[in-house]
Amino acid sequence: MILQALYDYYQRKAADPDPDPARRLPAFGLEEREIPFLIELAADGRPLGIKDTRRTEGKKKVAQRYLAPHSIKRACNVAANLLCDTAEYVLGVGARGKPERVAEQHQAFRQRIAKLPESARQDVGIQAIEAFYTQHGPEALAQEADWPEIAEKNPILSFRLAGDSDLICQRPAVISACLQAESIADDHATCLVTGLPTSVERLHTAIKGVWGAQSSGASLVSFNLDAFTSFNKTQGDNAPISPAAAFAYTTALNHLLDRNSRQRIQVGDASTVFWAQKEDAEAESGFAAIFGELDDPDARTEQVRALLESVHGGKFSGERGENRFYVLGLAPNAARLAVRFWYAAPLHEIARRYQAWFADLKMVHGPNEPEYPSLFRLLSACAVQRKADNIPPNLGGNIMQAILAGSPFPASWLNAAVMRCRAEQNVIYLRAAIIKACLKRLQHTHEKELNPMRDTQNDSPSYRLGRLFATLEKIQEEAINPGATIRDRYYGAASSTPVAVFTTLLRLKNHHLSKLDKKRVVFFEQEIGEIMSALSDFPKHLSLQEQGRFAIGYYHQRQYFFTKKPESAPSQEGEPK
């Protein structure tokens, strides 16, 4: 299913009529490669210098991208790519490899050129390269300023004729030869993607761009050990996929994972890509806005709000709503990729999940807090020191699965939020929203649903205890304005073993009330009376879910105290306005 969806996406993008080449994917037999250095040749093969294509982006130098013949996947074997390869292959120089092996690599590169069909060898560009090797040799470039770096770092190189904008490997005769070579097939198997008779792609192109994976790429489909041999079938024969289908899905996935792609986000350790079966730019950009981090938070908020309004307005219904949407999460696993999650559903179903997600998260908050927090910020709020490195590896993927499937969130997320509240003795907006969302999806029919703001009708003992704790803290703050409040000392015990704490806190409250004016005393006594009217006793222990309700009650009551009331709203005597 995954490969089929990626194959279809490649076909759509490759046929894109948009004149912008960045929106189209390379034809079969070609691929986009970063080439840091170009060897410029005259038509007679004379070397004219080495061109550095790199530009500075931040602290890094990024090479320019060119279309080149599809590269060969290799491990420790000697296998040359056509007209575009490392310095060891192209020039026969390198400080890393053994001289004998480097010489073998260079010879393989030249032999690959010599094996081109006669039509390609008659091209002026190919003739220039052959003349360069026979009449001048790589040593003719040894005086170039970039030579020491090339010899040390072994970068990718290719050739270009003087005065041309395209590389020699991009010349029509060369491309035609590549396409002819790729189309040769022995029909001895049925492709599992296309269902057509075909030859089998033995090794699939590596997938690059997955966070944490090898920079050289990792395999999504791979059979390289004896344990994978079945019925004497080795490597790609275990799951026959045609060269064209393998090229299509790997090209599409590498395109989606590109660092400049707008269809990828990072969810925990999972590099996540998404696309629509039929082109729908709004749906694709909307997914990135909902779950990703944009440079402009205000723009992101407006985009999410507009998307949700579109959902309410029925824009994702009818034929458009039946357009399937795909979400794929990949995580590194040695030299391979693990599928962290995969979800495919019509857009109308995805739209309902968006609504449910933000409805679950909705919580009263301060003016500077985000109305629609990103998943990354929510995950970071539950991590030690709020660092992304401390987010549990599988948590992001499990949450994404729950969002898209409409299922309960993982218990580990609720546990992480509650534990961070206890560890830091503070219930911040994002953690409160997380706890509410987790509890809402675990809601039992007999339990009162949690509201976004203070709910005086909620008789849950743990929720009321949280409200009570916030009220007692507020009384202390107004009475003596301490540097540290009862929250800093008692929050953990109050939220887990209330019976051990609240008797002492209520007795301490009387001392603090004696220092307040009469109106405030009346207000707080009424507030405490209303809260305790539904409490018969202080529980010995609170479960994880009850600790979550305690945190919500505490947060709601704190927000109530610090929220300015509208002028027209009636208020109790002594209540802050």
Steps between C-alpha positions, in 0.01 A plus 500: 500500500779745592702429185187514285404842641854633446504357146172679420637822650806476275282454194297809593803718567695379196205596280455838667444756221635781718793670321695520826746207486511491882143369496582213264686183582780365280422251225579132540877446489586843640524647847572833664845508664704757686825552309748728680764515224487507118793433269471741207635376170560648158358309201846351433526365857724774646421554870402863563469480877285375785176684580379510862117493494452537876329792671505590866181438700556587865814319606482238224594491135224351286574365154284576199267226379506354151319221318741211449479132400355286776771400747592142582448372853824361633650398832860381484497392135652695214221629276524823304221747431472649155674839459430606860681349794751559780853631444640148546299382200518812279861606559660198661610702805406470864669514836264249661512189284788263419684596178425164339128532570490864384667397172241224459216748563637745244538224240136393562385859442679524166375158392143607574542788254661272241197266514257774394323430170657642187229767469601645836875469436462714191378787718747787523480497880593131531780548246634790710507280814681218317751749359554640850594157633716390204682825423517686833399288798379599848849619598442802271266636771746458785584872507138605551421674833230246586720195432620445864142510633382264227779253571431507875117499515419289190196707385268435207625633164370518145586662166378803307599639160616861496213733412226245585259537789416128508741228605632247252295233675190709422559510124219338298716218359617400848149512650366293211768237566410493870131452430572220252717321753240529775219371277670167422316233698455124519138422570546230759298636794188699583553840658318524833436871445383515138387140449690484167758244385845639557856447605577543867689790655766329710600802713274798561624858518578625849257740667658823623375774728371291793610668822753285687568262210831466316584802286559267206143376531319194631287227342126471524500168310803278554595130504872460558544207741465123469211513748293682236551226238179312426456224241849583369393856430752763604487879536235663283358167378334459842264788418521562125477865408580628153787744444247763389283458812806499730625815333158663531440437870857586606501819291163606641603429860834679466314796350258511795789470750709773341614766747312765301182294479180653632348155538710376788503566873682345792281312750724384784755270337276440198566694180144540375393561141149548366329540165163481330411243234368779278666838524361710787747768606273632776469159665877437482597843634225475762645181643840667533343799673303287747777269611822678404695806613488801268738794515211741554274385791233759418484386139472140617210588734314674219561209263372245750196715580421538128534124449265419788249753365524325163421172671197654672392652169493162327792562261629148564180327397383351172755393240780695666428332830550156340854590393728273702767648723814315606725546804824303537735514799852357465763449770861382468599144585869440425533499120126453454185699558218401729144598416392673820144556374300494179156647454280528193148643505270728301536873564157530659608251768832679553311829538284351779818389678632855485185629667510233770870565568459869570172448683679261736783749554281808549584663831475845654838672474685827525514753213856405403437127477431335161138425425601204282824357644718292270568135574869574549427757773264258670761224495770736630276609787515143637875454453765555767621861478259531204774381264414314180784252566315381812176411321447120514575354153165332430274754668454739207409221260252346743332836553478565126337160452245579770421840345446359152308194616293682764610249764613562864838661543782284640501469879869596498405850381259555788758359740772729361280811534390417856855412608642825357235696692608326820873527429484872424208569739330694226205441269564702186252552216643239264509227763148580610384475137679164462347358816152615398539347153622167641226482762230596253579203278505272803168642620264258669130550451437577868770768523439871454661625181789740552431852377756746359451726806397482864195279551315542830267213404781246482476294820805283438685489837842525335391796284359680806815429701702666226274804516530503879879487487508795258267698728714434807808607306327822392407580859863455605625721217267786591568466872880490515624514136761227558790432267392136492141385547343180628518376139879483516490284812174307493383460136638148455352369826170686455446354152586141597422456874252778592420368848859563611498866402163673488424494875821694562433740212146578616628576849771725351233675293334645810823675594527652150136612489550701820731731304249582223228762494141392567381499136780270390442271799132469407587431137750225581278340765217481246737354239628235743146421613383447141799275424472287815124459476555197277791358703420248772858406586859531384608191302809308609629459148422637153553291187681635195176613338384658825831684529431630151158630609666659803738685268212619281303620802804686630569658162136603447475665841829686450386629164169606657682711758719671245244551223356851486121488519290696247354826632144380440551169680360479856760416765499380854596737774877509523552322166771650275356685203 
